[in-house]
Amino acid sequence: MNHFQPVALEHASRLVNHGPTVLVTSADGARRNVMAAAWSMPVEFTPPRIAVVIDKRTYTRELVAASGAFGICLPGTALVDLTYALGNTSGRTLDKFERHGIAASRGPVLGMPLLEAGCAAWLECRLIREPHTEDAYDTCFGEVVAAAADARIFAGGHWLFREDNADLQTIHHLGGGNFVRAGGTLRAEPL
């Protein structure tokens, strides 16, 4: 059963607002790749735009530059080992999707490979080209053109971190292969 539901674009920034480790997907023709990234964040609400750090020397960056698009997938705790492996191998010499048996669907707008199994959400992004910074910086900006999330953990524009969805809770890289999962939500009350 597919639990993914479209996310209103005005809520898309909430998918990455809490700083999760993400999987960046890219494709150009028959070439494709997926990598882990610890630094991503929303930068604008309307239209929704995000930033993600992708080293300019990587295969992913090459594919993003060639296609003008990328995907952002939010792995849950069930994918912590895969996420770490994807962040520590290059896709230049092997197809990481094949090597790790990763199933991907095509994004609805740009056709980017998107992961749902084991992920809490995905965003499909059109690269915002910044000619004066492309050679100098590793940060890439993207306009979110489509987004979806697993309704068991994100619904009505809000995260729902509960004990019964721990496998879908997002992960946050602490360095050296150490991660922490989101959870234990607190609600602020007026003072």
Stockholm file with secondary structure:
# STOCKHOLM 1.0

chainA/1-191         MNHFQPVALEHASRLVNHGPTVLVTSADGARRNVMAAAWSMPVEFTPPRIAVVIDKRTYTRELVAASGAFGICLPGTALVDLTYALGNTSGRTLDKFERHGIAASRGPVLGMPLLEAGCAAWLECRLIREPHTEDAYDTCFGEVVAAAADARIFAGGHWLFREDNADLQTIHHLGGGNFVRAGGTLRAEPL
#=GR chainA/1-191 SS CCCEEECCGGGGGGGTTTCCCEEEEEEETTEEEEEEESCEEEEETTTTEEEEECCTTSHHHHHHHHHSEEEEEEEBGGGHHHHHHHTTSCSSSSCHHHHTTCCCEECTTTCCEECCTTEEEEEEEEEECCTTTTTTCSEEEEEEEEEEEETTTEETTEECCCGGGGGGSBEEEEETTEEEECCCCCCCCCC
#=GC SS_cons         CCCEEECCGGGGGGGTTTCCCEEEEEEETTEEEEEEESCEEEEETTTTEEEEECCTTSHHHHHHHHHSEEEEEEEBGGGHHHHHHHTTSCSSSSCHHHHTTCCCEECTTTCCEECCTTEEEEEEEEEECCTTTTTTCSEEEEEEEEEEEETTTEETTEECCCGGGGGGSBEEEEETTEEEECCCCCCCCCC
//
